């Protein structure tokens, strides 16, 4: 399963890398899954040079025929589901059921952009004189560096690859060195579907070394990153220095405003499901539950009880509802946040501790009486930690929701249309879910404001991000 994974440079497999070997480990058992070739600067140079030729070839293919290739690749992805989702679970940790959903959703992304790429419209502008003809076309921006995260190794990478290829760009994909093999499977589906070999490369190794080299490469014309705000600042500054177009999907700290009239019978199970999905390692995971006083105790008791019932285990075990965190460091960060909350007087309602000495397991944790002094209320808890704060009013909840300098996702639960409208007007975020938590769809823009980045992935906005306007002005 893992031994066949190799670096891909201009469509060609490489069983050796200039930087030696990368050991891939199972986050549930700490066992070594594979020793993979590790790329370095030599491979980056080859891949970027190939990407320029790949761009020339692929952009010359009509949108109609590009769509056929991408749809064939989506079909191959679905046919290979069971092999890949087992790999995804082993390298990332999430339960098999969640891996299946992620892989299926990634195929849907490819399908959607395959079709949308056929409809990348331009426009005609009325000239100032009768003889003038003014046309605007959308042209692919050029070779793309796709820097994807470890929490969703299929979806996060496909959010970049699908619109880039649909627009006519070539791609050098750099998955996280923690979860590289899922991206390899995506590339193999594309190549087997007929994508020109030099239109895709997949490199993994030292994240900072490879990312910096890609950004500085003269062949790369756009950089798309999903990562933390800290890393985003570094990448954006570097890309700006080299005048590269960028899309940045960065950190969040999603507030959930819960009005006194919210339906608790529906909200509590939804909150538990979505908070502890992928062990809370989701950029739009609900984190700060801001609850009106009248329903506060009911919500705390309900969420704590639901969290205590979640089965934690290896993702390959069918009964598992939550797997390990992807890295040991991430588990340690969550443990430190819980310790800080306890020290500052917050109440741990459920969980609160790491589990065992093997793997990166942490219990699903609910902390009540959270306030703005807690570390976890100010730094995104990228893990299975739910923070519940008591609010005296919707206005107080809105003030807390907007206190942070990040603005990715936000959520609200209410049965009052006026309350919903007020929150819609006031929330500072790129996305708002009212009475539900599901925001990521192929056809909708996904992105944030403020320190959560800029630009969108998904929707027509995601496709346009890989194109540049081209004006043709002519006189008869």
Secondary structure in CASP SS format (residue, H / E / C, confidence):
PFRMAT SS
TARGET T0000
AUTHOR 0000-0000-0000
METHOD secondary structure of the structure
MODEL  1
X C 1.00
X C 1.00
X C 1.00
X C 1.00
X C 1.00
X C 1.00
X E 1.00
X E 1.00
X E 1.00
X C 1.00
X C 1.00
X E 1.00
X E 1.00
X E 1.00
X C 1.00
X C 1.00
X E 1.00
X C 1.00
X C 1.00
X E 1.00
X E 1.00
X E 1.00
X E 1.00
X E 1.00
X E 1.00
X C 1.00
X C 1.00
X C 1.00
X C 1.00
X C 1.00
X C 1.00
X E 1.00
X E 1.00
X E 1.00
X E 1.00
X E 1.00
X E 1.00
X C 1.00
X E 1.00
X C 1.00
X H 1.00
X H 1.00
X H 1.00
X H 1.00
X H 1.00
X H 1.00
X H 1.00
X H 1.00
X H 1.00
X H 1.00
X H 1.00
X H 1.00
X H 1.00
X H 1.00
X H 1.00
X H 1.00
X H 1.00
X H 1.00
X H 1.00
X C 1.00
X C 1.00
X C 1.00
X H 1.00
X H 1.00
X H 1.00
X H 1.00
X H 1.00
X H 1.00
X H 1.00
X H 1.00
X H 1.00
X H 1.00
X H 1.00
X H 1.00
X H 1.00
X H 1.00
X H 1.00
X H 1.00
X H 1.00
X C 1.00
X H 1.00
X H 1.00
X H 1.00
X H 1.00
X H 1.00
X H 1.00
X H 1.00
X H 1.00
X H 1.00
X H 1.00
X H 1.00
X H 1.00
X C 1.00
X C 1.00
X C 1.00
X H 1.00
X H 1.00
X H 1.00
X H 1.00
X H 1.00
X H 1.00
X H 1.00
X H 1.00
X H 1.00
X H 1.00
X H 1.00
X H 1.00
X H 1.00
X H 1.00
X H 1.00
X H 1.00
X H 1.00
X H 1.00
X H 1.00
X H 1.00
X H 1.00
X H 1.00
X H 1.00
X H 1.00
X C 1.00
X C 1.00
X C 1.00
X E 1.00
X E 1.00
X E 1.00
X C 1.00
X C 1.00
X C 1.00
X C 1.00
X C 1.00
X C 1.00
X E 1.00
X E 1.00
X E 1.00
X E 1.00
X E 1.00
X E 1.00
X E 1.00
X E 1.00
X E 1.00
X C 1.00
X C 1.00
X E 1.00
X E 1.00
X E 1.00
X E 1.00
X E 1.00
X C 1.00
X C 1.00
X C 1.00
X C 1.00
X C 1.00
X C 1.00
X C 1.00
X H 1.00
X H 1.00
X H 1.00
X H 1.00
X H 1.00
X H 1.00
X H 1.00
X H 1.00
X H 1.00
X H 1.00
X H 1.00
X H 1.00
X H 1.00
X C 1.00
X C 1.00
X C 1.00
X E 1.00
X E 1.00
X E 1.00
X E 1.00
X C 1.00
X C 1.00
X C 1.00
X C 1.00
X C 1.00
X C 1.00
X H 1.00
X H 1.00
X H 1.00
X H 1.00
X H 1.00
X H 1.00
X H 1.00
X H 1.00
X H 1.00
X H 1.00
X H 1.00
X H 1.00
X C 1.00
X C 1.00
X C 1.00
X C 1.00
X H 1.00
X H 1.00
X H 1.00
X E 1.00
X E 1.00
X E 1.00
X C 1.00
X C 1.00
X E 1.00
X C 1.00
X H 1.00
X H 1.00
X H 1.00
X H 1.00
X H 1.00
X H 1.00
X H 1.00
X H 1.00
X H 1.00
X H 1.00
X C 1.00
X C 1.00
X C 1.00
X E 1.00
X E 1.00
X E 1.00
X E 1.00
X E 1.00
X E 1.00
X E 1.00
X C 1.00
X C 1.00
X H 1.00
X H 1.00
X H 1.00
X H 1.00
X H 1.00
X H 1.00
X H 1.00
X H 1.00
X H 1.00
X H 1.00
X H 1.00
X H 1.00
X H 1.00
X C 1.00
X C 1.00
X C 1.00
X E 1.00
X E 1.00
X E 1.00
X E 1.00
X E 1.00
X C 1.00
X C 1.00
X C 1.00
X C 1.00
X E 1.00
X E 1.00
X E 1.00
X E 1.00
X E 1.00
X C 1.00
X C 1.00
X C 1.00
X C 1.00
X C 1.00
X H 1.00
X H 1.00
X H 1.00
X H 1.00
X H 1.00
X H 1.00
X H 1.00
X H 1.00
X H 1.00
X H 1.00
X H 1.00
X H 1.00
X C 1.00
X H 1.00
X H 1.00
X H 1.00
X H 1.00
X C 1.00
X C 1.00
X C 1.00
X C 1.00
X C 1.00
X E 1.00
X E 1.00
X E 1.00
X E 1.00
X E 1.00
X E 1.00
X E 1.00
X H 1.00
X H 1.00
X H 1.00
X H 1.00
X H 1.00
X H 1.00
X H 1.00
X H 1.00
X H 1.00
X H 1.00
X H 1.00
X H 1.00
X H 1.00
X H 1.00
X H 1.00
X H 1.00
X C 1.00
X C 1.00
X C 1.00
X E 1.00
X C 1.00
X C 1.00
X C 1.00
X C 1.00
X C 1.00
X C 1.00
X C 1.00
X C 1.00
X C 1.00
X E 1.00
X C 1.00
X C 1.00
X C 1.00
X C 1.00
X C 1.00
X H 1.00
X H 1.00
X H 1.00
X H 1.00
X H 1.00
X H 1.00
X H 1.00
X H 1.00
X H 1.00
X H 1.00
X H 1.00
X H 1.00
X H 1.00
X H 1.00
X H 1.00
X H 1.00
X C 1.00
X C 1.00
X C 1.00
X E 1.00
X E 1.00
X E 1.00
X E 1.00
X C 1.00
X C 1.00
X C 1.00
X E 1.00
X C 1.00
X C 1.00
X C 1.00
X C 1.00
X C 1.00
X C 1.00
X C 1.00
X E 1.00
X C 1.00
X C 1.00
X E 1.00
X E 1.00
X E 1.00
X E 1.00
X C 1.00
X C 1.00
X C 1.00
X C 1.00
X C 1.00
X C 1.00
X H 1.00
X H 1.00
X H 1.00
X C 1.00
X C 1.00
X C 1.00
X C 1.00
X C 1.00
X C 1.00
X C 1.00
X E 1.00
X E 1.00
X E 1.00
X E 1.00
X E 1.00
X E 1.00
X E 1.00
X C 1.00
X C 1.00
X H 1.00
X H 1.00
X H 1.00
X H 1.00
X H 1.00
X H 1.00
X H 1.00
X H 1.00
X C 1.00
X C 1.00
X C 1.00
X C 1.00
X E 1.00
X E 1.00
X C 1.00
X E 1.00
X E 1.00
X E 1.00
X E 1.00
X E 1.00
X C 1.00
X C 1.00
X C 1.00
X H 1.00
X H 1.00
X H 1.00
X H 1.00
X H 1.00
X H 1.00
X H 1.00
X H 1.00
X H 1.00
X H 1.00
X C 1.00
X C 1.00
X C 1.00
X C 1.00
X E 1.00
X E 1.00
X E 1.00
X E 1.00
X C 1.00
X C 1.00
X C 1.00
X C 1.00
X C 1.00
X C 1.00
X C 1.00
X C 1.00
X C 1.00
X C 1.00
X C 1.00
X E 1.00
X C 1.00
X C 1.00
X E 1.00
X E 1.00
X C 1.00
X C 1.00
X E 1.00
X E 1.00
X C 1.00
X C 1.00
X E 1.00
X C 1.00
X H 1.00
X H 1.00
X H 1.00
X H 1.00
X H 1.00
X H 1.00
X C 1.00
X C 1.00
X E 1.00
X E 1.00
X E 1.00
X E 1.00
X E 1.00
X E 1.00
X E 1.00
X E 1.00
X E 1.00
X C 1.00
END
